């Protein structure tokens, strides 16, 4: 029993994690082994390609916040991609890390779910190739494939479920999810073989991540293509619960999600969105920033957490943003900068 999960080591030394479905044991490494992620990009921020800030202003603002990494999404649409090119050029010059979210989905232009695994693969491969092929010359090496796609209404059966069981996800539509992820990863790698690709999950969606990683369907059938990523990316809003003790379906005891992912997938862990709810007062948000950064920072040397990216730089109001039109929102801005200035990213 470790981190809220049962693990087993057989006589050959192989470790297994007990999945929430009874009697299912999944191969992993020893969860107790501490792993420190690469330093230098721990404090991060989210933003959007269509901000009115110039790329130079974004770089300057991030430096003021103590951030060295930034997440921004785009598709292969020229207007979006050209805006991200300008950001990438500025980040390359500044020696900062740009994580590009491939904001591609599971649906066609009319909003209809794509017609199966092959269709989803083909729909995402080309745009992913275009984005990576365009950005590779500007120092971009990190790509996140999809944004909260496990929570698409065609994929999650009941959005109130934590996602800890594969059965929480739609078996008939699961190949579309798998195809889209495979297409994005293969498209990026075809253009830029050395790039690092992440797959994004939410809440406690280890049922989804395990199914993709192992090439299984939600109904437990196996033998399908395995989706393998270079970084595990997760969203952790306060409503989801403490990521180090996150709840499972049916309430039950929580478990340490980054520890489980470290043992199961063996790749760095990025928290690519985190914040409290939009309804919270600014004083509450400031306290939450301090406590969450403290929790994340304490785990960076043991849980393979490489970056934590606050959502968001500017939301146009005080619901999520830490700035509005270039003006700091306090006390959240002050809480963030106080933490980054007093904690070394090493």
C-alpha positions, 0 to 999 in steps of 0.5 A, spaced: 500 500 500 503 506 497 500 513 495 493 510 496 494 504 491 495 497 492 502 495 488 505 488 488 512 485 486 512 478 483 518 473 484 522 476 478 522 483 481 516 486 476 511 491 480 504 491 478 499 496 480 492 494 482 487 498 478 480 500 480 477 494 476 477 488 481 483 483 479 486 487 474 494 488 475 498 493 471 505 493 470 509 498 473 515 500 476 516 501 484 512 507 486 516 508 492 522 510 488 523 518 488 524 521 481 526 529 480 524 532 474 529 536 470 529 543 473 529 550 469 521 550 467 517 549 473 514 555 474 509 556 468 503 560 466 497 559 460 496 564 455 492 565 448 495 566 441 490 572 440 492 576 446 493 583 444 500 583 448 506 583 443 510 577 444 516 581 447 511 583 452 509 576 454 516 574 455 517 581 460 511 579 464 513 572 465 519 574 467 516 579 472 512 573 474 518 568 475 515 564 470 520 560 465 515 556 461 508 558 457 503 554 454 499 556 448 494 553 444 493 553 436 491 549 430 494 549 423 490 555 421 495 560 419 492 566 423 493 562 429 500 558 427 503 565 425 501 568 432 504 562 435 511 563 431 512 570 433 511 567 440 516 562 439 521 566 436 521 571 442 521 565 447 527 562 443 531 568 444 529 569 451 531 562 452 524 560 455 520 554 454 514 554 450 509 548 450 504 548 444 497 545 445 495 542 439 488 544 440 485 539 435 479 535 437 474 529 436 469 532 431 469 535 424 467 542 422 460 541 423 461 538 430 459 531 429 464 526 432 469 523 427 467 516 424 472 511 427 479 511 429 482 511 422 478 518 420 480 521 427 487 519 426 487 522 419 484 528 421 489 530 426 495 527 423 496 533 418 495 539 422 499 536 427 505 535 422 504 542 420 504 545 426 510 541 428 514 542 422 513 550 422 515 551 429 521 546 430 526 551 427 524 556 433 526 551 438 519 548 440 520 541 443 514 540 447 507 539 444 501 537 448 496 533 444 489 535 445 485 539 451 481 535 455 478 530 450 477 525 455 471 529 458 468 530 451 460 528 452 461 522 447 467 519 451 466 520 458 459 517 460 458 521 466 461 527 467 461 527 474 465 520 474 472 521 477 475 517 471 479 512 475 475 506 471 476 505 464 468 503 464 467 510 465 468 511 458 464 510 452 466 503 449 463 504 442 467 511 441 473 510 444 477 508 438 476 515 436 479 518 442 485 513 440 485 515 433 486 522 434 491 521 440 495 517 435 494 521 429 497 527 433 503 524 436 505 521 429 504 527 426 509 531 430 514 525 430 514 525 423 515 533 422 520 533 428 522 526 431 526 529 437 520 533 439 516 531 446 509 529 446 504 529 451 497 527 452 492 531 456 487 528 462 483 531 467 480 530 474 482 523 476 482 520 469 487 514 470 482 509 467 483 513 460 490 514 461 491 506 462 487 504 456 490 508 451 497 506 454 496 499 454 491 499 448 485 496 451 478 498 450 473 500 456 470 493 456 477 490 457 478 487 451 485 488 448 490 488 442 489 495 440 494 500 438 498 502 444 498 510 445 505 512 448 507 519 450 513 522 452 510 527 458 504 526 462 499 532 462 494 533 467 489 539 469 488 540 476 482 545 478 480 545 486 474 542 484 477 536 482 481 535 489 488 534 491 492 531 486 496 528 491 490 525 494 485 525 489 478 522 490 475 516 486 469 514 484 464 512 489 468 517 494 472 512 497 480 513 499 484 518 495 490 516 491 497 520 489 495 521 482 502 523 480 506 517 484 501 512 480 503 516 473 510 516 475 510 508 476 505 506 470 508 511 465 515 513 467 515 519 464 515 527 466 509 529 469 506 536 467 500 540 470 498 544 465 492 547 468 491 549 475 487 554 479 481 555 484 474 556 481 472 562 477 467 564 483 472 565 488 474 572 491 481 574 490 483 574 497 481 566 497 485 565 490 491 568 493 491 563 499 490 558 494 496 560 489 500 560 495 498 553 498 498 549 491 505 552 489 507 550 496 504 543 495 507 542 488 514 545 489 515 540 495 513 534 490 518 536 484 524 532 487 520 526 488 514 525 483 517 527 477 513 534 476 517 538 471 512 544 470 506 547 473 502 552 469 497 556 472 491 558 468 491 563 466 495 570 465 489 574 462 482 572 462 479 579 460 476 579 467 478 577 474 475 570 474 481 566 472 487 571 470 492 574 474 493 580 470 488 584 466 490 588 460 497 589 463 495 591 470 496 586 475 490 583 479 492 583 487 493 579 491 493 573 487 499 576 483 503 578 489 502 571 492 505 568 485 511 573 485 512 572 492 513 564 492 517 564 485 522 569 488 523 565 494 523 558 491 529 556 486 527 552 480 533 547 481 
